Amino acid sequence: MTRVAILGCGYIGLELARQLQPAHEVVGVRRSEDGLKAVEETGATAVKADVTEPETLEAVPDAEWVVFAASSGGRAAEAAREVYVDGLRETIDHFCARGSVPDRIVYTSSTGVYGDHDGEWVDESTPIEPTTDKTEVLAEAEEIARERPIDDTDGTVARFAGLYGPDRYRLERYVEGPVTEGYLNMVHQVDAAGAVRFLLEGDHARREVVNVVDDEPVSKWDFADWLAEECDEPDPPKQTREERLDDPDLSAASKRRIQTSKRVENEKLRELGYEFTYPTFREGYRDAVEAYRNR
């Protein structure tokens, strides 16, 4: 039985732990007591450690597969660097220095590293152009994930689109508006975790990057109108990017995000053979719409 260590066993990691069991032995690593309890509820072994404190990684047992899904908790770029760059580097060095080294390390990144492509399609061959301090950090971490592991360990980068699912539907935000124009690239929690499981179990994409995004990037305006119709609500108010950017209270980081637009292709993941549980937002939002209508 393969042992899998999930470092930063949070929103995606917990779902991944559920999917990997009972075929694999799963160790979920968190730094808080509440986090450890959530890991235990999946049936996985919970271990307390923090990737920003390398000495604590000694508590994590040897594993054939290591998934680095730690989060900086939405904090500033400096905190993100501590987790994604320094923490990932220390994690790789720690596990690769052991007597029994991992076969695979998967780092969960973000399609935000592509930057702005004016609504055009991008895929894994598209040069990345991070536009924020945080996405620059993520891009640096991607290089570490693929290049730093020693010969017996291969790194893979899973670039997640916008995550949604239970506790993260944010349905009211789109139904109530106002909705700023642009594209949404999304993937349901179940498929984000499912894609990582698929990459590991199928031995796919060693030292490669794979976009983890569903079949249909969608205009935010079209998505909001679809949600409103499904929820029996009027179409929400809309605003152009220029109108949103006129807000004097908008932060510089928010401005850069609003100015960033692209549609992310998932052909590589599809060609590898992954089958989505929720291929588009229509399937993925079914439960949220039903709950909204039954309030």
Long-range contacts (C-beta under 8 A, 24 or more apart in sequence): 1-25, 2-64, 2-65, 3-27, 3-61, 3-62, 3-63, 3-64, 3-65, 4-63, 4-64, 4-65, 4-66, 4-67, 4-200, 5-29, 5-60, 5-61, 5-63, 5-65, 5-66, 5-67, 5-102, 6-44, 6-67, 6-69, 7-49, 7-51, 7-60, 7-66, 7-67, 7-68, 7-69, 7-70, 7-91, 8-51, 8-68, 8-69, 8-70, 8-71, 9-35, 9-38, 9-39, 9-44, 9-69, 10-35, 10-69, 10-71, 11-163, 11-165, 11-167, 11-168, 11-189, 12-69, 12-108, 12-160, 12-163, 12-189, 12-192, 12-193, 12-196, 13-67, 13-69, 13-193, 14-38, 14-39, 14-42, 15-165, 15-189, 15-190, 15-192, 15-193, 16-67, 16-69, 16-193, 16-196, 16-197, 17-42, 17-43, 17-44, 18-42, 18-43, 18-193, 19-193, 19-194, 19-197, 20-197, 24-65, 27-60, 27-61, 27-63, 29-60, 51-83, 51-87, 51-88, 51-90, 51-91, 52-82, 52-83, 52-86, 52-87, 54-90, 54-91, 54-94, 57-90, 57-91, 57-94, 57-95, 62-98, 62-99, 62-100, 63-95, 63-102, 64-102, 64-103, 64-104, 65-102, 65-103, 65-104, 65-105, 65-106, 65-200, 66-91, 66-95, 66-102, 66-104, 66-105, 66-106, 67-105, 67-106, 67-108, 67-196, 67-200, 68-105, 68-106, 68-107, 68-108, 68-145, 69-108, 72-134, 76-133, 76-134, 77-132, 77-133, 77-134, 77-136, 77-137, 80-133, 80-134, 80-137, 80-138, 81-137, 81-140, 84-137, 84-138, 84-140, 84-141, 85-137, 85-140, 85-141, 85-144, 88-141, 88-144, 88-145, 89-144, 89-148, 92-144, 92-145, 92-148, 92-149, 92-153, 92-155, 93-148, 95-153, 96-149, 96-150, 96-152, 96-153, 101-150, 101-152, 101-153, 102-149, 102-153, 103-152, 103-153, 103-154, 104-153, 104-154, 104-155, 104-156, 104-200, 104-206, 105-145, 105-149, 105-153, 105-154, 105-155, 105-156, 106-145, 106-155, 106-156, 106-157, 106-158, 106-196, 106-199, 106-200, 107-141, 107-142, 107-144, 107-145, 107-155, 107-156, 107-157, 107-158, 108-158, 108-160, 108-192, 108-196, 109-138, 109-141, 109-142, 109-145, 109-157, 109-158, 109-159, 109-160, 109-209, 110-135, 110-138, 110-159, 110-160, 110-161, 111-159, 111-160, 111-161, 111-185, 111-211, 111-213, 111-262, 111-264, 112-138, 112-260, 113-138, 113-139, 113-142, 113-159, 114-262, 114-264, 115-260, 115-262, 116-259, 116-260, 116-261, 116-262, 117-261, 117-262, 118-261, 118-262, 119-182, 119-183, 119-261, 119-262, 119-263, 120-262, 120-263, 121-262, 121-263, 121-264, 121-265, 122-262, 122-263, 122-264, 122-265, 123-211, 123-264, 123-265, 123-267, 123-268, 124-159, 124-208, 124-209, 124-210, 124-211, 124-268, 131-256, 131-259, 131-260, 132-253, 132-256, 132-257, 133-253, 134-253, 142-209, 146-207, 146-208, 146-209, 154-206, 154-207, 155-206, 155-207, 156-199, 156-204, 156-205, 156-206, 156-207, 156-208, 156-209, 156-210, 157-208, 157-209, 157-210, 158-195, 158-196, 158-199, 158-210, 158-212, 159-209, 159-210, 159-211, 159-212, 159-213, 159-264, 160-187, 160-192, 160-212, 160-213, 161-185, 161-186, 161-187, 161-211, 161-212, 161-213, 161-214, 161-217, 161-264, 162-186, 162-187, 163-187, 163-188, 163-189, 163-192, 164-188, 164-189, 164-284, 164-285, 165-189, 165-190, 165-284, 166-287, 169-285, 169-288, 171-227, 171-231, 171-285, 171-288, 171-289, 171-292, 174-220, 174-223, 174-224, 174-227, 174-228, 174-236, 175-224, 175-227, 175-228, 175-231, 175-233, 175-236, 175-292, 176-236, 177-224, 177-236, 177-237, 177-238, 178-236, 178-237, 178-238, 178-239, 179-220, 179-221, 179-224, 179-236, 179-237, 179-238, 179-239, 180-220, 180-238, 180-239, 180-240, 180-241, 180-243, 180-244, 180-258, 181-219, 181-220, 181-221, 181-238, 181-239, 181-240, 181-241, 182-219, 182-220, 182-241, 182-258, 182-260, 182-261, 183-217, 183-218, 183-219, 183-220, 183-261, 183-262, 183-263, 184-217, 184-218, 184-219, 184-220, 184-223, 184-281, 185-213, 185-217, 185-262, 185-263, 185-264, 186-213, 186-214, 186-217, 186-218, 186-281, 186-284, 187-212, 187-213, 187-214, 188-214, 188-277, 188-278, 188-284, 190-277, 190-278, 191-276, 191-277, 191-278, 194-274, 194-276, 194-277, 195-269, 195-274, 198-272, 198-273, 198-274, 199-272, 202-272, 202-273, 204-272, 205-268, 205-272, 210-268, 210-269, 210-272, 211-264, 211-265, 211-266, 211-268, 211-269, 212-266, 212-269, 213-264, 213-265, 213-266, 213-269, 214-266, 214-276, 214-278, 214-279, 214-280, 214-281, 214-284, 215-266, 215-270, 215-276, 215-279, 215-280, 216-279, 216-280, 216-281, 217-263, 217-264, 218-280, 218-281, 223-281, 226-281, 226-282, 227-285, 227-289, 230-285, 230-289, 230-293, 231-289, 231-292, 231-293, 232-293
